[in-house]
């Protein structure tokens, strides 16, 4: 009974971590006033190049670094088009998703039989192995569920907290938020808008890339011709940003909630059979309901937030989101 | 020396066209570099792609039929999206609206297909799709105008909700589930009754489905609607400035609701056309047309005649990549997406250079 619960919690963490990376990355992007719909494509690019480089060098740090850099370069493309060339953000983002996923399939199909075998890259595999945190991992249930994971799980939480500190406690973070709220005012105060946006969008995109890499590693690094590793997680991340109300610390809780639904989808049977009286009904819920729930909940949050903010303005959404800034239009 | 971006006062049409041609050429070159990296001869590949496998094909009629099956939904969806985009309303819910239309068309087909004559069934299917998808548009538009809810995100969420709805019907074996075949162990969508399948005109072994002329008629109607009617004019005023529209005494709420209803409804209609043309539905019935439509509408700068041309070209690209992947094992139909993205980027860049120019600051007045 406890084992089922432990495994359930353990799986929630495993499956929601890529979402945490992607969500934190997108929050960083959106705080600078840009809505990047290219998360899915950015993750796909970071995933495949990070994985391939990681296998080649047989090292997890190399994999993480390369996934960050390649995804950040994708972010740079977004910046060139939306900031320098003033192109529409929605269209640019969608194009990045289209082309990013296409590049993923192009590289994977192109390599064909030359695709590296993940389990032969022993140091990469051991780098991604679970690490039990001494002391904490001995706690029953919680220890296994939260404190015996691979290093990228802990790193994701650290990244989320660091970004939160960055926005709340540093002057650079404050200026970035100002750009997202009112670019004209920030510009008039002498903030170098273009530099700020480029750097933060690239950094945010890079973080998404690490999330993509995680997904690839977690799936054993096999390339399937039909399914992309990212498999819609990029879109869920965009939903999560709203659910987390543009706060990376809320995102930690938010990803756990989304991961909860996601895990229930595959884990509802064991739960239902272990607790037949209280959770027996779970076995009757169709899997598609669990898949759709994150989106339905986000839709609800979106609507409730906008209705409420009519009266109180409780939403943390950057005011200037999605609108390009052209100084002479001011 | 510092560079500065300034807005052009006007651009000659010749220069504009030249910019776009250069952009497309660059995309083909970049695509060619990708192909060469896989040891594929780009010229041979592009030839196979652009001729959509017609060369040496015993049944060229089938290829053209396949091409048109991609073209019709893409054309209608792109047109419908451009209605919304003209108003700067970001309906990226094409996928969800398309699925909704196809689902409701399928309900009519299964429930009434056996009892009513063919023509009536098809009309009812289209009507059901039109209204059901349009409702999604109404709700999003209402939220946008009344509460300023971000329409991009709302339509995005609805896409996924509808995707899982159709998956639910497609993957659940049950007595009540009339969508599925009863004679199959595995869940498989059933074929529509004969009356609910779109017919066409036969030319030898090529069959021109009625959806093709219907789509062209829709394009003409949308063109005149936008150019020649009061409602079309109102769309462009609201798109330029909501305040101008308000001061001119226009009812922005009504205009938005009406336009977004039409936008979503036409996408639903495209879903019904696709379902009726193939005589069944599937969980990937949209073929990503909701996303591709956004790209087509934007590539065409929301001009109706250009949308016609671009959606045909993108269909050739998609069908051609499918056809070509038969002879190249290292590459699959996703290469079409890659090319599409490259086109999009080069057109976005061309659009920039036809509106802005880069000058060195410190110079005297630029010529």
Interface residues (C-beta under 8 A of the other chain):
Chain A: X35 X37 X77 X81 X84 X85 X86 X87 X88 X90 X91 X92 X94 X95 X96 X97 X98 X99 X101 X102 X103 X105 X106 X109 X110 X112 X225 X232 X235 X238 X239 X242 X286 X287 X288 X289 X291 X292 X295 X296 X298 X299 X302 X303 X306 X307 X310 X317 X321 X322 X328
Chain B: X5 X6 X7 X34 X37 X38 X90 X92 X143 X147 X148 X149 X150 X152 X153 X154 X156 X157 X158 X160 X161 X163 X164 X165 X167 X168 X171 X172 X291 X294 X295 X298 X329 X330 X331 X332 X334 X335 X336 X337 X338 X340 X341 X342 X344 X345 X348 X349 X351 X352 X355 X356
